[in-house]
Amino acid sequence: MLSRRSTLLLAALSVAAFVAPAAAAPSQPFSAAAFEKAQKEGRSILIKVDAPWCPTCKAQGPIIDALLTTEETFKNYVVFQVDFDSQKDALRLLNAQMQSTLIAFKGKREMSRSVGDVKLESIATLLKKAL
């Protein structure tokens, strides 16, 4: 049985499918310098390791966007996107070996990591661990 929050987020996801991409949560391409700066500032950081051909990554996108744009507690997250195919240095730095990897940091400390997760509740839990 879904909680009220989950039901509302699922409704937001349904609406988001028809909204222009501009409504998506802001993310930026990963750069070591920007990541280090956010870490030094003690920010909550989400790293998304994506590949354009990955169906799991495509399923994660709207869930993450809905959480980051509709949940007040997640609005201050800094989100970095790592391209699995072209950013091999970043993958080594983050010890990420697969696309669809999500890594949450609070400052310099890694708080949570998942691979292949497409469940709203567990992605929300991952994000909460780095607040």
C-alpha positions, 0 to 999 in steps of 0.5 A: 500500500502506498503512503499519501506522500508516495501517491502524491509523488506518483501523481506529480510524476504522471503530470511531469511526463506532460510538462516541458523538460524545463520543469526538471530538477537542475543538474549539471555535468560533473566536474571534479572542481565543482564537486570539490567546491560543493563538498567543501561547502558541506552541501547535500550532493547527488551524483547520477551516473547515466548513460543515454542508452540505459532504460534504468537511467531513463526510469530514474530520471523522472523519479529523481526530478519529482523528488527534487522539485516537489519535496521541500527538504530536497530543494537545496541538493546539488546534482551532478550528472556523470556520463557513463560512456565518456567520463571515465575519470569521474567514474574512477574518482567515485568508484562507480562501475555501472550506469544507473548508480546514485551516490549521495554525499553530505559534504565530503562524506558519502552517505548512501549509494545504490545501483539500478534502483527505480523505487520512489521510496528507496530513492527518497531514503537515499536522498534523506541520508545526505541532508 
